[in-house]
């Protein structure tokens, strides 16, 4: 979240939940504005997908056909609770309204590589795309969340 390197086109995350979505949308706008044939990737978690700025960023990206790929890392838990308890719609790839989206196995690095190539090409030519990476968080969300109150050790072991 706190890494930043503008010379390497890496603008990091943000300490505010979901704030990287409007920042990424702004970066995509900048790329399109200067005519750069490239795309932005904005990554966020399933918990951040319910932030209002997500809808605002997606609206702008769609209106202006910005070259951006929104990637939702769905690890099944937002901070300390399951998806079903914090999201009415848990099909995160479908939350882009009119933007195309789909879900893939996010723990398969080869699939992720190929999908990102395809999604980037789409974004440069046609505008935004959403991808939901199905993954799993083996530990708690942070030092203050050991991850043991809302799931069992058996669940973690089964996924491993």
Beta strands, then each sheet from edge to edge (+ up, - down):
strand 1: 40-45
strand 2: 68-74
strand 3: 77-78
strand 4: 81-82
strand 5: 100-105
strand 6: 129-134
sheet 1: 1+ 2+ 6+ 5+
sheet 2: 3+ 4-
end
